[in-house]
Amino acid sequence: MRDGRGGSPTAVLDDGRYGEDERRRVSGLAGTSHAVFVARDPGPGQDGAPVFSLRFYTSEGELPSCGHGTVAALGYLAARADTGTDTGTRRVTLRVAGRTFPGRAVRKGAHVEVGFAYGPVELREPYAAESALVPPALGIGPRALGPGLQVASVGRPRLLVPVASRAELDALAPDMERLRAVCDRLGLLGCYVYAAPSPSGRLAARMFAPSIGVPEDIANANSTACLAAHLARRGVDRIAVDMGDSLGSPATIRAGVSGAVVRLGGDVLVPRPRALP
């Protein structure tokens, strides 16, 4: 969320014996872009913390990882924990697609402030086809394109696309069918378009991922982690990224880099549980 409002609604469920079709249907039934399935694993994790495995789905199928889904799962676990107080901290160990990393959630009344350490991020220069085909599909001309296209991955590759200004970012209206065809051809998850950060590290971004059934994502934490790793090479080691404004649901994701580790965080509201239709 940002300033207590907005955010990316995400369905979070205790995992069970669901079939693949059932898992893909959840996000549509819940009216969300993503669904997260949470399972308690046996044994203690780092520093004795309980261990939970996470699986992520959109209507198109399973994702190897999902940053804002991880944020949502941490909020869910904190809300479910019986601390007996209005405030409290819960530390857990998370397992996602073969990665194990710590997570933290601090209850603050109705809201939960969460964070987790995630890394490393794989970065490379784009291939000629990626540089040539993706910006036009996004509707970005040569004058609007900023320097420093980069392919980044924390499970699946996506293209980080800088634009010259916030105005250029706000005006984007990609051809989704064309963009999906290009991303499918190139094996890209999607495109994370961003304007340059301010001296304090504040910036705005938009994430387009029609190939996984999400034309535009309200908040994309994994891509924010990718951008944080990219900008850290330029001396910017802490960012706060505003997303979701174009969709009427403002969100802010915080990220910082220490060595090869990217730390992500955000604020979560966990409403009362409800049954799916």
C-alpha positions as CSV (number, residue, x, y, z in Angstrom):
1,M,0.0,0.0,0.0
2,R,1.0,3.7,-0.1
3,D,0.0,6.0,2.8
4,G,-2.6,3.5,4.0
5,R,-4.4,3.0,0.7
6,G,-4.2,1.2,-2.6
7,G,-2.0,-1.8,-3.1
8,S,-2.3,-4.9,-5.2
9,P,-5.0,-7.3,-3.9
10,T,-3.6,-10.8,-3.7
11,A,-5.4,-14.1,-2.8
12,V,-3.6,-16.1,-0.1
13,L,-4.6,-19.6,0.8
14,D,-3.4,-22.5,3.0
15,D,-2.1,-25.0,0.5
16,G,-3.9,-28.3,0.0
17,R,-4.5,-31.0,-2.6
18,Y,-5.5,-28.6,-5.3
19,G,-5.2,-29.6,-9.0
20,E,-3.5,-27.3,-11.4
21,D,-6.7,-26.1,-12.9
22,E,-8.1,-25.2,-9.5
23,R,-4.9,-23.2,-8.7
24,R,-5.2,-21.2,-11.9
25,R,-8.8,-20.4,-11.2
26,V,-8.3,-18.9,-7.8
27,S,-7.1,-15.5,-8.9
28,G,-10.1,-15.1,-11.2
29,L,-12.5,-16.2,-8.5
30,A,-10.9,-13.8,-6.0
31,G,-10.7,-10.9,-8.4
32,T,-6.9,-10.6,-8.1
33,S,-4.0,-10.8,-10.5
34,H,-2.2,-13.5,-8.4
35,A,-2.8,-16.2,-5.9
36,V,-0.4,-17.5,-3.3
37,F,-0.5,-21.0,-1.6
38,V,1.2,-21.3,1.8
39,A,2.4,-24.6,3.3
40,R,4.0,-25.1,6.6
41,D,7.2,-27.2,6.3
42,P,8.6,-29.5,9.0
43,G,11.5,-28.4,11.2
44,P,12.9,-25.0,12.2
45,G,14.5,-22.6,9.8
46,Q,17.1,-19.9,10.3
47,D,17.4,-19.0,14.0
48,G,14.7,-21.4,14.8
49,A,12.0,-19.6,12.8
50,P,9.1,-21.6,11.3
51,V,9.5,-22.6,7.7
52,F,6.8,-22.0,5.0
53,S,6.8,-22.9,1.3
54,L,5.1,-20.6,-1.2
55,R,3.7,-21.3,-4.6
56,F,2.3,-18.6,-6.9
57,Y,-0.3,-18.7,-9.7
58,T,-2.0,-16.5,-12.2
59,S,-4.8,-17.5,-14.5
60,E,-2.0,-18.6,-17.0
61,G,-0.3,-21.0,-14.6
62,E,2.5,-21.2,-12.0
63,L,5.2,-18.7,-11.5
64,P,8.6,-19.6,-10.1
65,S,8.5,-16.6,-7.8
66,C,6.4,-13.5,-7.1
67,G,7.6,-10.6,-5.0
68,H,4.3,-8.9,-4.1
69,G,2.9,-12.4,-3.5
70,T,5.6,-12.9,-1.0
71,V,4.8,-9.6,0.7
72,A,1.1,-10.7,0.8
73,A,2.0,-14.1,2.3
74,L,4.1,-12.5,5.1
75,G,1.1,-10.2,5.9
76,Y,-1.1,-13.3,6.0
77,L,1.2,-15.2,8.3
78,A,1.6,-12.2,10.7
79,A,-2.2,-11.7,10.9
80,R,-2.7,-15.5,11.5
81,A,-0.1,-15.5,14.3
82,D,-1.6,-15.3,17.8
83,T,0.7,-12.7,19.5
84,G,-2.0,-11.5,22.0
85,T,-1.2,-7.9,21.2
86,D,-2.0,-5.3,18.6
87,T,1.6,-5.1,17.7
88,G,4.2,-7.8,17.4
89,T,7.0,-9.1,15.2
90,R,7.1,-12.5,13.4
91,R,10.1,-13.9,11.8
92,V,9.8,-16.8,9.4
93,T,11.9,-18.7,6.8
94,L,10.5,-18.9,3.3
95,R,11.1,-21.4,0.6
96,V,10.4,-20.4,-3.0
97,A,11.5,-22.4,-6.1
98,G,14.6,-23.8,-4.4
99,R,15.5,-20.6,-2.6
100,T,15.4,-20.2,1.1
101,F,15.4,-16.7,2.7
102,P,14.3,-14.9,5.8
103,G,11.1,-12.9,6.1
104,R,9.9,-10.5,8.8
105,A,6.5,-9.0,9.6
106,V,5.7,-6.3,12.1
107,R,2.1,-5.9,13.1
108,K,1.0,-2.3,13.5
109,G,-2.6,-2.3,14.4
110,A,-4.6,-3.1,11.3
111,H,-1.6,-3.0,9.0
112,V,1.6,-5.1,8.7
113,E,5.0,-3.9,7.7
114,V,6.9,-6.7,6.0
115,G,10.3,-7.3,4.5
116,F,12.4,-10.1,3.1
117,A,15.9,-10.6,1.8
118,Y,16.1,-12.0,-1.7
119,G,19.0,-12.6,-4.0
120,P,21.0,-12.8,-6.1
121,V,19.7,-11.0,-9.2
122,E,21.0,-12.0,-12.6
123,L,21.7,-9.1,-14.9
124,R,22.8,-9.0,-18.5
125,E,22.9,-6.7,-21.5
126,P,19.9,-7.2,-23.9
127,Y,20.3,-9.0,-27.2
128,A,19.8,-7.1,-30.4
129,A,16.3,-8.5,-30.9
130,E,15.3,-7.5,-27.4
131,S,16.5,-4.0,-27.9
132,A,14.8,-3.7,-31.3
133,L,11.5,-5.4,-30.7
134,V,10.3,-4.6,-27.2
135,P,10.3,-0.7,-27.0
136,P,8.1,-0.3,-30.2
137,A,5.7,-2.9,-28.7
138,L,5.5,-0.8,-25.6
139,G,4.9,2.3,-27.7
140,I,8.2,3.9,-26.7
141,G,10.0,5.8,-29.5
142,P,13.7,6.6,-29.7
143,R,13.3,10.0,-28.1
144,A,11.3,8.6,-25.1
145,L,13.7,5.8,-24.4
146,G,16.3,6.4,-21.8
147,P,19.8,4.8,-21.6
148,G,20.6,1.5,-20.0
149,L,18.2,-1.3,-21.2
150,Q,18.9,-4.4,-19.1
151,V,17.6,-7.9,-18.8
152,A,17.2,-9.1,-15.2
153,S,16.0,-12.3,-13.6
154,V,15.1,-13.7,-10.2
155,G,13.6,-16.8,-11.8
156,R,12.4,-15.6,-15.2
157,P,13.9,-12.8,-17.3
158,R,12.3,-9.5,-17.8
159,L,13.4,-6.3,-19.6
160,L,14.1,-3.2,-17.5
161,V,13.2,-0.3,-19.8
162,P,14.1,3.3,-18.8
163,V,12.1,6.2,-20.2
164,A,13.2,9.9,-20.4
165,S,10.6,11.2,-17.9
166,R,7.6,10.6,-15.6
167,A,5.4,12.1,-18.3
168,E,6.6,9.5,-20.8
169,L,5.9,6.8,-18.3
170,D,2.4,8.0,-17.5
171,A,1.5,8.3,-21.2
172,L,2.4,4.7,-22.1
173,A,-0.4,2.6,-23.7
174,P,1.2,-0.6,-25.0
175,D,-0.4,-2.8,-27.7
176,M,-0.9,-5.8,-25.4
177,E,-1.3,-8.4,-28.2
178,R,1.9,-7.2,-29.9
179,L,3.7,-7.0,-26.6
180,R,2.6,-10.5,-25.6
181,A,3.7,-11.9,-29.0
182,V,7.1,-10.2,-28.6
183,C,7.7,-11.4,-25.0
184,D,6.6,-14.9,-25.9
185,R,9.0,-15.0,-28.9
186,L,11.9,-13.7,-26.7
187,G,11.1,-15.7,-23.6
188,L,10.6,-12.7,-21.4
189,L,8.2,-12.6,-18.5
190,G,7.4,-9.0,-19.3
191,C,8.7,-5.4,-19.2
192,Y,9.3,-3.1,-16.3
193,V,9.3,0.5,-17.4
194,Y,10.7,3.2,-15.1
195,A,11.6,6.8,-14.9
196,A,15.0,7.9,-13.4
197,P,15.2,8.1,-9.7
198,S,15.4,11.3,-7.7
199,P,18.5,12.0,-5.6
200,S,16.7,10.4,-2.6
201,G,16.0,7.2,-4.7
202,R,12.3,7.8,-5.3
203,L,10.9,6.9,-8.7
204,A,7.9,5.6,-10.6
205,A,7.5,2.4,-12.6
206,R,4.9,0.3,-14.5
207,M,5.1,-3.4,-15.1
208,F,3.5,-5.0,-18.2
209,A,3.3,-8.8,-18.3
210,P,0.5,-10.0,-20.7
211,S,2.3,-13.3,-21.3
212,I,1.4,-14.4,-17.7
213,G,-2.2,-13.0,-17.9
214,V,-1.4,-9.7,-16.2
215,P,-1.6,-6.8,-18.8
216,E,-0.4,-4.4,-16.1
217,D,0.6,-5.2,-12.6
218,I,-0.3,-2.9,-9.7
219,A,2.8,-3.7,-7.8
220,N,5.7,-5.9,-8.9
221,A,8.3,-6.5,-6.2
222,N,10.5,-9.0,-8.1
223,S,11.1,-6.5,-10.9
224,T,11.7,-3.8,-8.3
225,A,14.4,-6.1,-6.8
226,C,15.9,-6.4,-10.3
227,L,15.9,-2.6,-10.8
228,A,17.5,-2.1,-7.3
229,A,20.4,-4.5,-8.3
230,H,20.8,-2.7,-11.6
231,L,20.9,0.8,-10.0
232,A,23.2,-0.4,-7.3
233,R,25.9,-0.7,-10.0
234,R,25.4,3.0,-10.5
235,G,25.8,3.9,-6.9
236,V,22.0,4.0,-6.0
237,D,21.7,1.4,-3.2
238,R,18.2,2.3,-1.9
239,I,15.0,3.0,-3.8
240,A,11.3,3.5,-3.2
241,V,9.2,2.8,-6.3
242,D,5.7,4.1,-6.8
243,M,3.4,1.9,-8.9
244,G,-0.3,1.4,-9.6
245,D,-1.3,5.0,-10.2
246,S,-2.4,4.3,-13.7
247,L,-4.7,1.7,-12.4
248,G,-6.1,3.8,-9.6
249,S,-4.5,1.7,-6.8
250,P,-1.3,3.4,-5.6
251,A,1.5,1.2,-4.2
252,T,5.0,1.7,-3.0
253,I,7.7,-0.9,-2.8
254,R,11.0,-0.3,-0.9
255,A,14.2,-2.0,-1.9
256,G,17.8,-1.8,-0.7
257,V,21.0,-3.6,-1.8
258,S,23.8,-5.0,0.4
259,G,26.4,-7.0,-1.5
260,A,24.5,-9.6,-3.6
261,V,21.4,-9.4,-1.4
262,V,18.4,-7.3,-2.2
263,R,16.0,-6.5,0.6
264,L,12.4,-5.7,-0.3
265,G,9.6,-4.3,1.9
266,G,6.1,-2.9,1.9
267,D,3.0,-2.2,3.9
268,V,0.1,-4.7,3.9
269,L,-3.5,-4.6,5.0
270,V,-5.0,-8.0,5.7
271,P,-8.8,-8.0,5.6
272,R,-11.0,-10.6,7.2
273,P,-10.9,-14.0,5.4
274,R,-13.7,-14.7,2.9
275,A,-14.8,-17.8,1.0
276,L,-14.3,-18.0,-2.7
277,P,-17.5,-18.1,-4.8
